[in-house]
Amino acid sequence: MCEPTMRPDAQDHLKRIGSADLVIGIPTYCNATTVGMIVQTVLDGVTADLGDLRVVLINADAGPSCHTRRAVADAAVDAPIPVVIGGYTGLLGRGSAVRAILQAALDLNARAAVVLDAHTTSIRPDWIRAMARPILDGHIDLVTPRYQWPLPSGGLGDLIFFPLNRALWGRSMRQPGAGDCALSASLAKSVVEQDVWETEVATAGFEVWLSSMALTEGPDRKAKNRWRVGQVDLGEKCYTSKTHSTHFLLLFRQAVGTLLRQVHLRQDTWQTMPVIQSLPTFPGSHTPPPESVPIRDVTPLIDALMVGWTENRAFWQRILTPTNLARIESLAVQPVESFAFPPDLWARVVLDFAVVYNKGERDPDHIVDSLLPLYQGRLASLWQDVAGLTPVGRDGTVAAQAVEFEAARDYLLGRWETYLPWLDSGESR
């Protein structure tokens, strides 16, 4: 098993530092345009709110050039805290970088680790205190953000990660796929010891895996207690993403595939139909309320569904029940101006894919890839529903989608128990 760690030069630097109370980690890959601002914001936040602590900033970078590392070094000139910059071993990916940072935090005997998303452009100095303090004060083991994440980047959270995570594990975590989080030393130790670092968890699947793991496991499995998980309000997340289709398909495959795999690995949890509970939410960043959701032409997203229907219909027959397939077929003939992808249908579609991903005999990557055009169609419908609404209105629409996933848990259980992979698509499954 390959366990990612910081490379020897960075490890030597950590040994010279010796110890810390708090580690702040920034995994990077070709983030030279944003990481300098993030580093300066972190330094401002530490100076303003955490000056009584021994804080170390670690950049774990995997870029093919030194541009990102140079941007970190330039921003860290005259920094009031130690800054460690280096590469890491293991598979190339965000999960590997985070694992290397967490191992470094443990080597420094840090009490908490904050991990930041290098694509974020809306980070504020008070984010650092807001995420770190609940951990440092001993209240919680994992802090995840509650922020308004504009569409389309926030669509995966709205339509898959949040509602499916909530239905499966019974906890209402608003952003289980977010790249910003904070962990206690105990949880960090458990994370680095997991045997997952040669899977999608080492790449884009890390956050959804971490959320599932923390909500279903705990420091003492015999006692059946869970890690203490909470959320913090951070305002709006502005995000610079790589938008070309091949990059998004890879992210979608790895992150969504990771969550679908948890349906099998953690089935003992969701099969009990856990009561939905809220998570404690801590006060966070004081930011102006985000503006209403902008109106956008969603025709390209609907077109993607239509192309997907042409290319994947025969394959979808192996995944979807005949009823759900027929309802999808009816979407393909809707005019753009009246297009609507019902939330109850979307919940059942995702659960169909979860069953076949885990119990079918087809290539799991192909299964997830073929879900993408259906997701794009549902995203188009969601965007039409929330365009012009306030953030509160959008949250209400997303919550209604989550309720549909909860209502479909009996459906998931029935399909899970009766699914036979060798049956043809026309027969009952």
MINUDREN-708238 format. One line per 5 residues: for each residue y, z, x of C-alpha. Coordinates in Angstrom, 3 decimals, padded with zeros to 6 digits. Example, Ala and Ser with C-alpha at 12.3 -4.5 7.8 and 13.67 -1.06 7.14 Angstrom:
<rs>
-004.500/007.800/012.300  -001.060/007.140/013.670
</rs>
This chain:
<rs>
000.000/000.000/000.000  003.430/-000.964/001.352  005.978/001.795/000.776  009.530/000.518/001.334  011.708/002.533/003.719
014.948/001.988/005.588  014.513/000.088/008.847  014.331/002.013/012.157  018.020/001.688/013.122  019.091/003.136/009.747
016.449/005.866/010.013  017.806/006.846/013.425  021.272/007.151/011.884  019.877/009.349/009.095  018.229/011.640/011.655
021.561/012.099/013.412  023.175/013.043/010.086  020.483/015.631/009.447  021.035/016.759/005.854  023.060/016.179/002.704
023.645/017.566/-000.777  024.103/014.183/-002.437  023.099/010.647/-001.483  024.844/007.672/-003.069  022.867/004.446/-002.707
023.949/000.836/-003.174  021.120/-001.730/-003.048  022.546/-005.166/-002.244  021.559/-008.788/-001.976  024.386/-011.277/-001.391
027.008/-008.993/-002.978  029.802/-009.483/-000.442  032.389/-010.268/-003.126  031.933/-006.996/-005.028  030.441/-004.395/-002.714
033.629/-003.622/-000.778  035.393/-002.580/-003.973  032.399/-000.478/-005.016  032.307/001.310/-001.646  036.029/002.089/-001.829
035.620/003.379/-005.383  032.745/005.636/-004.283  034.825/007.035/-001.427  037.735/007.673/-003.792  035.419/009.433/-006.233
033.861/011.634/-003.552  037.268/012.588/-002.171  038.668/013.388/-005.617  035.750/015.273/-007.161  033.004/016.086/-004.658
034.853/017.178/-001.549  032.894/020.448/-001.409  029.584/018.623/-000.899  027.881/016.935/002.020  027.673/013.358/000.759
026.054/010.365/002.453  026.515/006.761/001.337  023.575/004.410/002.009  023.607/000.636/001.690  020.107/-000.894/001.588
020.656/-004.617/002.027  018.216/-007.547/001.958  020.626/-010.448/002.221  019.832/-013.385/004.505  023.207/-013.017/006.253
025.361/-010.123/007.405  028.263/-010.837/005.019  027.409/-008.042/002.589  026.777/-005.496/005.332  030.044/-006.490/006.991
031.890/-005.988/003.683  030.412/-002.488/003.417  031.386/-001.667/007.002  034.935/-002.962/006.501  035.401/-000.877/003.358
033.964/002.193/005.092  036.359/002.214/008.051  037.739/005.768/008.371  035.426/006.910/005.566  035.444/010.700/005.060
031.636/010.741/004.722  028.751/009.246/006.741  027.908/005.669/005.762  024.479/004.243/006.643  024.042/000.465/006.527
020.708/-001.252/007.078  017.805/-003.283/005.818  014.546/-002.026/004.342  010.851/-002.828/004.572  008.545/-003.957/001.779
008.846/-006.617/-000.890  012.276/-008.142/-001.310  013.798/-006.668/-004.460  015.949/-004.038/-006.050  013.081/-001.626/-006.648
012.110/-001.669/-002.975  015.720/-001.028/-001.982  015.992/001.914/-004.368  012.714/003.344/-003.122  014.030/003.174/000.465
017.233/004.950/-000.592  015.328/007.675/-002.441  013.057/008.255/000.548  016.146/008.579/002.738  017.602/011.111/000.281
014.413/013.156/000.500  014.496/012.978/004.301  018.017/014.423/004.134  016.860/017.174/001.728  019.463/015.988/-000.778
019.534/017.672/-004.166  020.475/014.484/-006.014  020.693/010.723/-005.545  023.057/008.380/-007.370  022.086/004.682/-007.400
024.734/002.070/-008.204  024.574/-001.556/-009.333  026.305/-003.800/-006.779  027.143/-006.343/-009.504  029.381/-003.900/-011.408
033.113/-004.606/-011.291  034.260/-001.903/-013.736  033.117/001.152/-011.748  035.664/003.992/-011.591  035.883/006.924/-009.167
034.938/009.425/-011.867  031.604/007.649/-012.476  030.234/009.345/-009.357  030.985/012.864/-010.538  029.904/012.052/-014.097
026.437/010.926/-012.983  025.906/013.420/-010.166  027.058/016.695/-011.706  024.349/017.081/-014.411  021.767/016.712/-011.620
023.518/018.957/-009.111  024.050/021.654/-011.750  020.323/021.675/-012.505  020.593/020.487/-016.110  018.667/017.251/-015.875
016.334/015.110/-013.716  017.440/011.607/-014.693  020.874/010.491/-015.849  021.267/007.004/-017.299  024.530/005.462/-018.512
025.791/004.899/-022.011  028.227/002.073/-021.637  029.339/-000.965/-023.540  027.705/-003.879/-021.731  029.215/-007.147/-022.987
027.044/-010.039/-024.091  025.225/-012.001/-022.810  024.374/-009.627/-019.920  023.913/-006.727/-022.310  021.609/-008.679/-024.604
018.350/-007.658/-022.930  019.235/-004.013/-023.469  020.287/-004.571/-027.078  017.286/-006.637/-028.142  014.345/-005.595/-025.952
014.799/-002.642/-023.604  016.544/-000.221/-025.970  014.635/-000.869/-029.220  011.188/-001.234/-027.636  011.670/001.750/-025.321
012.797/003.862/-028.294  009.890/002.826/-030.512  007.254/003.328/-027.807  008.358/006.624/-026.283  010.301/008.202/-029.136
013.504/008.764/-027.168  016.784/007.011/-027.893  017.951/005.883/-024.413  020.733/003.351/-024.858  020.494/001.560/-021.495
016.960/001.901/-020.065  017.474/-001.254/-017.989  020.798/-000.301/-016.423  021.246/-000.492/-012.652  023.278/002.735/-012.438
021.467/006.081/-012.560  021.088/009.477/-010.898  017.899/011.368/-010.024  016.989/014.887/-009.021  015.099/015.472/-005.777
011.958/016.334/-007.739  012.026/013.104/-009.715  012.891/011.105/-006.602  009.841/012.544/-004.863  007.618/011.593/-007.778
009.074/008.071/-007.838  008.508/007.341/-004.153  004.906/008.583/-004.373  003.950/006.146/-007.151  001.583/003.305/-006.286
003.747/000.546/-007.756  005.553/-000.957/-004.767  003.590/-004.191/-004.678  004.273/-004.989/-008.346  007.328/-006.125/-010.341
008.583/-002.534/-010.068  009.566/-003.405/-006.498  011.767/-006.200/-007.814  013.679/-006.510/-011.097  011.351/-004.266/-013.093
012.369/-001.000/-011.468  014.813/000.365/-014.055  012.666/-000.201/-017.142  009.688/001.279/-015.302  011.708/004.323/-014.214
012.842/004.960/-017.791  009.301/004.670/-019.153  007.893/006.867/-016.414  010.504/009.610/-016.877  010.129/009.641/-020.668
006.331/009.818/-020.672  005.469/011.807/-017.546  006.681/015.035/-015.992  006.465/017.281/-012.949  003.374/019.012/-014.334
001.143/016.657/-016.296  -001.255/019.466/-017.205  001.535/021.234/-019.068  002.472/017.936/-020.797  006.164/018.581/-020.242
008.425/015.631/-019.526  011.159/015.015/-017.014  014.523/016.126/-018.326  016.434/012.968/-019.188  020.038/012.602/-020.325
022.834/010.059/-020.670  026.471/009.947/-019.622  029.317/008.015/-021.243  030.830/005.577/-018.737  032.956/003.289/-020.894
032.558/-000.466/-020.410  030.384/-002.212/-017.828  031.815/-005.439/-016.457  029.223/-007.353/-014.536  029.064/-010.355/-012.227
025.654/-011.940/-012.657  023.906/-014.949/-011.222  023.814/-017.144/-014.275  021.720/-020.126/-013.161  018.626/-020.535/-015.289
015.985/-020.076/-012.589  017.431/-016.717/-011.528  017.612/-015.436/-015.095  014.069/-016.613/-015.845  012.785/-014.670/-012.835
014.718/-011.555/-013.864  013.470/-011.899/-017.444  009.864/-012.379/-016.308  009.883/-009.370/-013.987  011.859/-006.897/-016.105
010.406/-007.747/-019.517  006.917/-008.120/-018.061  007.173/-004.656/-016.525  008.052/-003.101/-019.875  005.299/-004.994/-021.711
002.782/-003.725/-019.154  003.793/-000.148/-019.984  002.497/-000.727/-023.525  -001.007/-000.686/-022.064  -000.487/001.848/-019.296
001.158/004.427/-021.570  -000.573/003.696/-024.861  -001.507/007.347/-025.369  002.189/008.038/-025.975  003.118/005.332/-028.487
-000.164/005.544/-030.403  000.804/009.074/-031.499  003.850/007.566/-033.257  006.302/010.034/-031.621  009.242/011.237/-033.689
012.444/009.531/-032.542  014.711/011.983/-030.729  018.165/011.628/-029.228  018.901/012.446/-025.603  021.567/014.909/-024.421
024.764/013.014/-023.615  027.243/014.285/-021.034  030.967/013.467/-020.993  031.862/010.822/-018.489  034.524/008.344/-017.553
037.804/008.390/-019.473  038.426/004.714/-020.100  040.245/002.779/-022.839  037.907/001.703/-025.634  036.517/-001.815/-025.097
037.926/-004.621/-027.167  036.085/-006.191/-030.074  033.164/-008.500/-029.339  034.519/-011.999/-028.609  033.521/-014.950/-030.743
031.529/-017.559/-028.837  029.848/-020.884/-029.567  026.161/-019.958/-029.586  024.932/-023.531/-030.025  023.461/-023.663/-026.476
021.349/-020.590/-027.239  020.099/-022.097/-030.500  019.391/-025.369/-028.708  017.307/-023.412/-026.182  015.196/-022.069/-029.056
014.723/-025.586/-030.427  013.628/-026.905/-027.042  011.351/-023.905/-026.687  009.798/-024.676/-030.059  008.961/-028.198/-028.900
007.566/-027.079/-025.554  005.773/-023.877/-026.559  004.618/-024.278/-030.151  000.951/-024.768/-029.232  001.089/-021.779/-026.903
002.872/-019.605/-029.489  -000.047/-020.299/-031.858  -002.161/-018.231/-029.448  000.323/-015.332/-029.485  002.003/-015.076/-032.884
000.285/-014.342/-036.167  000.310/-017.300/-038.575  002.921/-015.573/-040.734  005.272/-014.938/-037.838  004.741/-018.459/-036.495
005.630/-019.934/-039.883  008.831/-017.876/-040.003  009.755/-019.096/-036.510  009.100/-022.664/-037.631  011.582/-022.181/-040.475
014.245/-021.175/-037.911  013.790/-024.456/-036.087  015.103/-026.443/-039.041  018.104/-024.244/-039.839  021.565/-025.768/-039.288
023.617/-024.053/-036.597  026.304/-022.887/-039.014  023.811/-020.867/-041.087  021.352/-019.913/-038.337  019.918/-016.401/-038.686
017.002/-014.847/-036.787  016.017/-011.760/-038.848  015.699/-008.481/-036.914  012.391/-007.566/-038.582  010.874/-010.868/-037.452
012.164/-010.307/-033.919  010.518/-006.882/-033.735  007.148/-008.296/-034.783  007.474/-011.240/-032.403  008.066/-008.921/-029.431
005.130/-006.741/-030.458  002.890/-009.815/-030.796  003.800/-010.716/-027.231  003.162/-007.143/-026.071  -000.372/-007.243/-027.481
-001.312/-010.632/-026.041  000.338/-009.868/-022.683  -001.978/-006.889/-022.267  -005.121/-007.912/-024.167  -005.141/-011.693/-024.029
-006.737/-013.960/-021.476  -003.685/-016.074/-020.696  -001.417/-015.916/-017.640  000.910/-012.924/-018.258  003.854/-014.643/-016.531
003.455/-017.683/-018.787  003.402/-015.394/-021.817  006.686/-013.721/-020.844  008.309/-017.026/-019.897  007.506/-018.424/-023.338
009.248/-015.446/-024.961  012.568/-016.428/-023.351  013.582/-019.193/-025.835  012.765/-016.866/-028.732  014.967/-014.217/-027.111
017.757/-016.780/-026.753  017.502/-017.591/-030.436  017.655/-013.924/-031.404  020.598/-013.397/-029.021  022.451/-016.232/-030.760
021.896/-014.552/-034.112  022.957/-011.134/-032.819  026.119/-012.579/-031.310  027.020/-014.202/-034.617  026.455/-010.877/-036.388
028.626/-008.784/-034.036  031.389/-011.277/-033.156  034.725/-009.708/-034.028  033.273/-006.215/-034.478  034.387/-003.137/-032.587
031.977/-001.555/-030.102  031.004/000.939/-032.807  030.120/-001.926/-035.125  028.025/-003.589/-032.473  026.193/-000.322/-031.772
025.409/-000.030/-035.474  023.889/-003.511/-035.511  021.825/-002.738/-032.410  020.677/000.552/-033.943  019.500/-001.335/-037.029
017.441/-003.582/-034.762  015.892/-000.493/-033.160  014.924/000.829/-036.584  013.011/-002.403/-037.223  010.971/-001.805/-034.057
010.252/001.741/-035.200  009.178/000.489/-038.625  006.786/-001.980/-036.969  004.825/000.605/-034.959  001.979/000.587/-037.493
001.951/-003.186/-037.153  001.622/-002.835/-033.369  -001.212/-000.347/-033.719  -003.071/-002.604/-036.150  -002.763/-005.666/-033.925
-003.703/-003.618/-030.863  -006.904/-002.316/-032.429  -008.072/-005.578/-034.009  -006.935/-008.243/-031.531  -009.740/-010.491/-030.249
-008.546/-012.842/-027.488  -011.257/-015.438/-027.956  -010.360/-016.248/-031.553  -008.602/-019.524/-032.243  -005.030/-019.329/-033.481
-005.976/-020.310/-037.010  -008.237/-017.327/-037.540  -007.264/-013.769/-038.414  -006.379/-011.609/-035.454
</rs>
